[in-house]
Amino acid sequence: MMELRALLALLLIKCPFALCNSESLLPSVPSSDLMFSISSYKNQTGHWVSKVVLEHDDISGIAHGNSNKGSTRKRCNCQQSVQIIATIAGPPAVASPGYEYFSGIGYYKFHKTPNTWDAARKICEEEGGRLAVINSEEESKVIQKYLEKAPKLENVSNNDYAIIGFHDRFIEGEYLTVFGNSVGSTGFTRWSAAHQPDNAGRNENCGSVHRNGGLNDIPCTWKLAFFCEQEGW
């Protein structure tokens, strides 16, 4: 986040409002009529995305200037505006002890000492991370590799599952990640079997991953191994 703030500050210094009518940005646009804003947010995978917005009430001159990749024009109430969107990412952060980095995916730590879902979530947060949320088949394969190396887990409620970061505690069948987003928005919705999730015993309200890499609902009171993750860029 520090790298992001530094880069945004540099952008503001190098492109003050009085200079933003250069040919590379908005040719022939009076700087006095230009609206400039920056907003950023953290997406569901932990990455920071920054949106840079340049708006002007008459950008007809842009059509004769240099085009910019990633820019769009829109017309509203007889006005036009230009919008430039950029994603800024920094180098991998330094993870807490015990976390292993997988390029393009993130940092992971496999806790073999079993805990309940709530206790596991607290441990991950105390380490500066969170319960893992699977966003792709590639990420699922990382989880599977850890489980393959531990064919027999000690003192667990079930040897085939490990806790990860989703649940349906608020509304039955409405699965949310630890970010509060729907599981359907993560990019990974493969369940461990065709009959899952099944809410067996009407008390399976917490999330886990099966050894085959698929999702599964489990009782929140089960004590299982669990996966924490920290953001990687």
C-alpha positions in Angstrom: 0.0 0.0 0.0 2.9 2.3 0.7 4.2 1.9 -2.9 0.7 2.7 -4.2 0.4 5.9 -2.2 3.9 7.0 -3.3 3.0 6.4 -6.9 -0.2 8.3 -6.7 1.5 11.2 -5.0 4.1 11.2 -7.8 1.3 11.3 -10.4 -0.3 14.3 -8.7 3.0 16.1 -8.6 3.9 15.4 -12.2 0.4 16.1 -13.6 -1.0 19.1 -11.8 -4.2 20.5 -13.2 -2.5 23.3 -15.1 -0.4 20.7 -17.0 -2.9 18.1 -17.8 -3.7 19.5 -21.3 -0.5 18.0 -22.7 -0.7 16.0 -26.0 -0.2 12.7 -24.2 -3.2 13.1 -22.0 -5.9 15.6 -23.1 -4.8 17.8 -26.0 -6.5 21.2 -26.4 -8.5 20.8 -23.2 -8.5 23.9 -21.0 -7.1 22.9 -17.6 -9.6 25.2 -15.7 -12.5 22.9 -16.8 -10.8 19.6 -16.0 -12.0 17.4 -13.1 -9.4 15.0 -11.8 -9.8 12.3 -9.2 -8.2 9.1 -7.9 -9.9 6.3 -5.9 -8.6 3.0 -4.8 -10.1 -0.2 -3.3 -9.0 -3.6 -2.2 -10.5 -6.4 -4.3 -11.5 -9.9 -3.1 -8.0 -11.3 -3.7 -6.3 -8.6 -1.6 -4.9 -6.6 -4.5 -5.2 -2.8 -4.6 -6.8 -1.3 -7.7 -6.6 2.4 -8.4 -8.9 4.3 -10.7 -7.8 7.5 -12.2 -10.6 9.6 -13.6 -10.2 12.7 -15.9 -13.4 14.4 -16.9 -14.2 17.5 -18.9 -17.5 18.9 -20.2 -16.3 19.2 -23.8 -13.6 16.8 -25.0 -14.2 17.2 -28.7 -10.5 18.0 -29.1 -9.5 14.6 -28.0 -10.7 13.0 -31.2 -7.8 14.8 -33.0 -5.1 14.0 -30.5 -3.3 10.9 -29.4 -5.4 8.0 -28.2 -4.8 6.3 -24.8 -5.1 2.6 -24.2 -7.7 1.9 -21.4 -9.5 5.1 -21.9 -13.3 5.4 -22.6 -15.6 8.2 -23.6 -19.2 8.6 -22.5 -21.9 11.2 -23.1 -24.5 12.2 -20.5 -26.9 15.2 -20.6 -25.1 16.5 -23.7 -21.7 16.3 -22.1 -18.8 14.1 -22.8 -16.1 12.8 -20.5 -13.0 10.7 -20.7 -12.0 8.1 -18.2 -8.6 6.5 -17.8 -8.4 3.4 -15.5 -5.1 1.9 -14.3 -4.3 -1.0 -12.0 -1.2 -0.5 -9.8 0.5 -3.4 -8.2 3.6 -3.5 -6.1 6.2 -6.3 -5.5 5.4 -9.2 -3.2 5.1 -8.1 0.4 7.1 -9.7 3.2 4.9 -12.4 4.7 4.8 -13.6 8.3 7.0 -16.5 9.3 5.9 -19.9 8.0 4.2 -18.5 4.9 5.3 -19.9 1.5 5.0 -17.8 -1.7 3.5 -19.1 -4.9 4.2 -16.8 -7.8 1.1 -15.0 -9.1 -1.1 -16.6 -6.4 0.0 -15.5 -2.9 1.4 -16.6 0.4 0.1 -19.6 2.2 0.5 -21.3 5.6 -0.9 -24.8 6.3 -1.8 -25.2 10.0 -1.8 -28.9 10.8 -2.9 -28.4 14.4 -6.7 -28.7 14.3 -9.0 -25.9 15.4 -12.6 -24.9 14.9 -13.5 -22.5 12.1 -13.8 -19.5 14.4 -10.5 -20.3 16.1 -8.8 -20.8 12.8 -10.1 -17.5 11.5 -8.7 -15.7 14.6 -5.3 -17.3 14.3 -5.0 -16.2 10.6 -5.9 -12.7 11.5 -3.5 -12.6 14.4 -0.7 -13.5 11.9 -1.7 -10.7 9.6 -3.5 -12.8 7.2 -7.0 -14.4 6.7 -8.5 -17.8 6.1 -7.7 -18.8 2.5 -10.2 -18.0 -0.2 -9.8 -20.1 -3.4 -10.2 -17.9 -6.5 -9.0 -20.3 -9.3 -8.1 -23.9 -10.2 -4.4 -22.9 -9.9 -5.0 -21.8 -6.3 -6.9 -25.0 -5.6 -3.9 -27.0 -6.8 -1.6 -25.2 -4.3 -4.0 -26.3 -1.5 -4.0 -29.9 -2.9 -0.2 -30.1 -2.9 -0.2 -29.3 0.8 -2.8 -31.9 1.6 -1.0 -34.5 -0.5 2.1 -34.1 1.7 0.0 -34.7 4.8 -2.0 -37.9 4.1 -2.7 -38.5 7.8 -3.6 -35.6 10.0 -3.6 -36.1 13.7 -6.6 -35.4 16.1 -8.9 -34.0 13.4 -12.6 -34.4 13.1 -12.2 -35.6 9.5 -9.0 -36.4 7.7 -10.3 -35.4 4.2 -11.0 -31.7 4.9 -9.3 -28.5 5.9 -10.9 -25.2 6.9 -10.9 -22.3 4.5 -12.6 -18.9 4.4 -16.3 -19.1 3.5 -19.6 -19.9 5.3 -23.4 -19.6 5.1 -24.1 -18.6 8.7 -26.4 -15.7 7.8 -28.7 -17.3 5.3 -28.7 -21.1 4.6 -27.2 -21.7 1.2 -25.9 -18.2 0.7 -22.2 -18.8 0.8 -20.0 -15.8 1.6 -16.2 -15.4 1.9 -14.4 -13.9 4.9 -14.5 -10.6 2.8 -18.3 -10.7 2.8 -18.5 -11.4 -1.0 -20.4 -14.3 -2.5 -18.5 -17.4 -3.2 -20.0 -17.2 -6.7 -17.9 -14.0 -7.3 -14.6 -15.5 -6.4 -14.0 -17.3 -9.8 -14.0 -20.7 -8.2 -17.2 -22.6 -7.4 -16.2 -26.3 -7.8 -17.6 -28.4 -5.0 -16.0 -31.6 -3.8 -18.9 -33.8 -5.1 -22.1 -33.5 -7.1 -24.2 -33.7 -3.9 -22.3 -30.9 -2.1 -23.1 -28.7 -0.4 -25.6 -30.8 1.5 -25.9 -29.2 5.0 -25.8 -32.6 6.5 -27.5 -32.7 9.9 -28.7 -29.2 9.2 -25.6 -27.8 11.0 -22.9 -27.4 8.3 -22.5 -23.7 8.1 -18.8 -23.3 7.7 -16.4 -23.8 4.7 -13.7 -26.3 4.0 -11.7 -27.7 1.1 -11.6 -31.4 0.3 -8.4 -33.3 -0.7 -9.6 -33.2 -4.3 -9.5 -29.4 -4.1 -13.2 -28.9 -4.1 -15.3 -26.9 -1.7 -17.4 -28.5 1.1 -19.7 -27.4 3.9 -18.8 -28.6 7.4 -20.0 -28.1 11.0 -18.3 -25.0 12.4 -17.5 -27.0 15.6 -15.3 -29.5 13.7 -11.7 -29.3 14.5 -9.6 -29.4 11.3 -6.3 -28.4 9.8 -6.7 -25.0 8.1 -5.1 -22.7 5.5 -4.2 -19.1 6.0 -3.1 -16.7 3.3 -1.5 -13.3 3.0 -1.8 -11.2 -0.1 0.8 -11.5 -2.9 1.1 -9.1 -5.8 
